[in-house]
Structures are given as structure tokens and as C-alpha cells.
Amino acid sequence: MAVQSNRMYNSFDTIVIGAGIQGSYTAYHLCQNNKTLLIDQFTLPHSRGSSHGQTRIIRKSYFKAYYTQMMTECYQLWKQLETEANVELFRQTGLLVLGKEGNPEFQTMKSTLVENKIPMESLTYEEFSRRFPLVNLPEEESAVLDKSAGILYADRALRTLQDLFQRLGGTICDGEEVVDIHPGSLVTVTTTAGTYRAKSLVITAGPWTNKLLNHLGLQLPLKTLRIVVCYWKEKVPGTYGIHKGFPCFIRISDSGQHHIYGLPSNEYPGLMKVCYHSGSDVDPDERDIIFQQPLEDVNLLSNFLSKEFPGLDPKPAIVEYCMYTVTPDQDFILDHHPEHRNIVIGAGFSGHGFKLAPVVGKILCELSTGKKPSYDLSPFKMLRFQSNLKSLL
């Protein structure tokens, strides 16, 4: 990707640190009315953070209703971005939500779809078996189809945002690591290549958030997980293919484990993406150091697929890695720095934030420009972790 850099002019209205999907959408919103700089420590495009890869699931089925409500506008904004850039970013596939009727999370997701009038179907065991004969649904489980769901073309969306941001006059400085942040009425950001000043700063640095917040006397209760991203070979190519109309799925765990999710074969011909929604703790700068093979997660997936997806080879064909930055409650942090109102933090997207980036970016833009937020931000305030923060402020 060609990036624009203008070292001669180092004064901006807003600086955004971190050019993943959240930072790029924030910068895109900001540059409509502000002189905006977007900084990333790596040369773009890159696969070092949490926003790379070809696809993500987009859905309105959520356990927490405030995400479902935010997703209504997200769909509109993703469509608006598609129209503005004249590029396909979303493909509707539907999403199967699988789980036991007695599972509170499964029941709440069903209720949220009904209450928000989202097109959906509840499938009986017999209906499911007839429509999806190559998925063995356990008899004690039920299935709901969120018809509005589908996939986002993630890499394409990220490139599109960054290209539009530059076309609108925004500046990108990539390959520059931030080495100091000095708060004040003008925030000063020093990188390995220059010094920049702005009226406000937005930090969307994913796994590197706390490293940056060290400069500002703050640490958040964030954990970085290394996620194993697995692709599994179809025994008959196209069996679970996007072109055959196979949907995405999420299996809601009933045993205290994390969920399993999958996307129809699309990224790699003949391979279906099925992953475990959790991972092991990792230093983000050591993500790709060769550790012992994460057999536990891979074996869990292999056992699941052997029982429920007999059309897949239960040995992974490709194993890649990604990172989640998670909060204790899996909710985001969207808030001002407690001591510096012109510094805004977006963090802890916990492996489910990509689809919500249009609204997250809008909210972070509103916070940094002093506008009233479009949504109730009480679930996203960092003070909910006050006991974790007291000794650090």
C-alpha cells in the first residue's frame, strides 16, 4: 500500500495511534472535519495485529443487547463505505447459532433477535438435519439462523478505509514506533521518525495499548491472547462452500469453555475456517516465536469436527495466528484518559470488535472532538475496573 507522509507539517487536530480497523475507522470519521494523522509502528499493510486476514463474521445475534443495537448502524455504515469506495465488503451468508435450549446465552441471543425484529428462523432437529445434512447437530442442541449475518472481507475493508482516509486529506505515517507521549493542551507524540502535536489523541493500539499508556501513568486490565486460526480440508470440495450457500456458525459452549465458530470455505479453495474463540497469553512482540504446538486447542477443534462436521478432514490443513486483546468482561473500553480529557482510548475489543468498527470509530471521533456520544457508553467506561486502576493512577 502506498502511504502518504508529510514530515514538514507536524501539527494536527487529532493524532490516532494504531492503524488497525478501529484506528482506521476512527481516522476516517475524524478527517471529514479535522486535520488527522494516523500512525502505525509497522509498514502497511501488515499482519502483526488483530485486523488482518481475509474474513470476519458480521452478525446481529449477540448475548448483550447493546451490541445488537450498535450493529444496526454498523450495517448501514459498512454499506455506505461499500458505496463510497465501489467495492464489495460484505456478503450475506446467514449465521447458525447452535446451543442447548437451557443455556442462558443461547436463549438471550434468540430473544435479542426476536425483540429487535431481525430476520431469523428457529430450526427443529428434523429441519436442521434436512437443510444441513453434513452437520451432525447433537439431539440435545437447537439451532437458530440469523439471516442478516454474513462475512466481511477484512483485509479489503482495512485497505479501503486507509485509501479513502488519504483521499480525504488524511496523513498516514507507517513504520514509526511511538517512543514518547507528552500530555498537555497540545499532546506531543514522538516516534522513531519525528515529533507530532495535536489538540487531541486517540489510542487504538490493540495489544500494544498498555505499552503506550506507560507514558501516561495508566495501565488497563488487558490481556493479549495468541489465537490459533485453523483451516480444515473439505473431503469433497465445496461441501461447506460459500458458493453452495453454507452459512457461518457459532456453537455456544455449555461447559464453561469458549465458543467455536466457523466460516464457509472461501479464503482458501476447499478449506473451511473453524476456530476456538480463545487462546494462550502472549507478549505481542513474540507472537510468532515458535512455541510448543498448541495441541489443546487444535485437539478440541479436531474432536468437535470429527463428531459434527464429518465432511471435513479432522487434521488442520493450515494453522495461522492472530491476537485478541481482552478485558475481564469481554466488553470494550471506549473512554477518556482519567486525567487527560483530550486523550481517548479504544481498547479491549476481545475478538469480536471488527464488525463494530464503524460505530466504534464514530464514538471515538465524538469523544475526541467533544461531541455527545451517540450511544450509552456506561458498559465501556474504564471505571468499571476501578479496583484494577487505583494503584496505577
SULVEN-V710550 format. One record per residue. RES is the residue in one letter. SS is DSSP state (2 for helix, 1 for strand, 0 for the rest). Layout:
res = {RES RES}
ss = {SS SS}
//
This chain:
res = {M A V Q S N R M Y N S F D T I V I G A G I Q G S Y T A Y H L C Q N N K T L L I D Q F T L P H S R G S S H G Q T R I I R K S Y F K A Y Y T Q M M T E C Y Q L W K Q L E T E A N V E L F R Q T G L L V L G K E G N P E F Q T M K S T L V E N K I P M E S L T Y E E F S R R F P L V N L P E E E S A V L D K S A G I L Y A D R A L R T L Q D L F Q R L G G T I C D G E E V V D I H P G S L V T V T T T A G T Y R A K S L V I T A G P W T N K L L N H L G L Q L P L K T L R I V V C Y W K E K V P G T Y G I H K G F P C F I R I S D S G Q H H I Y G L P S N E Y P G L M K V C Y H S G S D V D P D E R D I I F Q Q P L E D V N L L S N F L S K E F P G L D P K P A I V E Y C M Y T V T P D Q D F I L D H H P E H R N I V I G A G F S G H G F K L A P V V G K I L C E L S T G K K P S Y D L S P F K M L R F Q S N L K S L L}
ss = {0 0 0 0 0 0 0 0 0 0 1 1 1 1 1 1 1 0 0 0 2 2 2 2 2 2 2 2 2 2 0 0 0 0 0 1 1 1 1 0 0 0 0 0 0 0 0 0 0 0 0 0 0 0 1 1 1 1 0 0 0 0 0 0 2 2 2 2 2 2 2 2 2 2 2 2 2 2 2 2 2 2 2 2 2 0 0 0 0 1 1 1 0 0 1 1 1 1 1 1 0 0 0 2 2 2 2 2 2 2 2 2 2 2 2 0 0 0 0 1 1 1 1 0 2 2 2 2 2 2 2 0 0 0 0 0 0 0 0 0 1 1 1 1 1 1 0 0 0 1 1 1 1 2 2 2 2 2 2 2 2 2 2 2 2 2 2 0 0 0 1 1 1 0 0 0 0 1 1 1 1 1 0 0 0 0 1 1 1 1 1 0 0 0 1 1 1 1 1 1 1 1 1 0 0 2 2 2 2 2 2 2 2 2 2 2 0 0 0 0 0 0 1 1 1 1 1 1 1 1 1 1 1 1 0 0 0 0 0 0 1 2 2 2 0 0 0 1 1 1 1 0 0 0 0 0 0 0 0 1 1 1 1 0 1 0 0 0 0 0 1 1 1 1 1 1 0 0 0 1 1 0 0 2 2 2 0 0 0 0 0 0 0 0 2 2 2 2 2 2 2 2 2 2 2 2 2 2 0 0 0 1 1 1 1 1 1 1 1 1 1 1 1 1 1 1 0 0 0 0 0 0 1 1 1 1 0 0 0 0 0 0 1 1 1 1 1 0 0 0 0 0 0 2 2 2 2 2 2 2 2 2 2 2 2 2 2 2 2 0 0 0 0 0 0 0 0 2 2 2 0 2 2 2 2 2 2 2 2 2 2 2 0}
//
